[in-house]
Amino acid sequence: MGYEAEEIRQSQEIFYYLLEHRKLQEEDEQVLYRAYAEQETVQNLVKSQGDIAMCNIERYGNVVYLIPKEENNFLGFSKSQLKSVLCNSKATDKDYYLSQFVILTLLVEFFDGQGSSSKSREYMRVGELQNCISRRLKEGVQNVPQEGEEQAGIAFSNMMEAYEALRSDEKGSRARTTKEGFLHHILSFLQKQELIEYVEQDEMIKTTKKLDSFMDWNLLNQNNYRRILKVLGEENE
């Protein structure tokens, strides 16, 4: 099928805008947004450019997002990059997988995958998240014997070891070698990605509209939700 020159130009302009800003909101760029939302040919061209750049282009409500695919280390994050951002300079794979477990735990605590919206709560305290992580790690170690971890696909014992190696500091240390500091840097990273609102002075966590939409439309279909529960050892609940 052929495309008009103006359609191609508009699609390129939209895709460049997404590369620069990672999202296109109707209130910010009404002309570009309407071109994407109202012209199927333009939308198809933008999505095609996204495929070539190893990205998904998704519209949730009145916002169009550019979402790098898992294997996209240019526009997204590689494992080594995430490890350096989320963990300390001497981090091992145990520390990295623990950081991913923290994020999964946060998601499951906010989103239950049921009803018209998957969101089940408006906020949680950092201390509550810390208690949830400790509880889920202990349950994982108890429910998945170490010799069965390879088959289960997750090494609870290794993550528990990494978590217990972190010191506790009631003064709220920001050092990555403490439990409080470890969580602080993960939450700060998620806030920079506009996925959560992290109110440090109140030690409160809220999710953003971006994360709420992504969870409702992408992640929490039944297949993906069961995968998350399986990782957390709750697939039978």
Beta strands, then each sheet from edge to edge (+ up, - down):
strand 1: 23-25
strand 2: 55-60
strand 3: 63-68
strand 4: 123-125
strand 5: 196-199
strand 6: 204-207
sheet 1: 1+ 3- 2+
sheet 2: 4+ 6- 5+
end
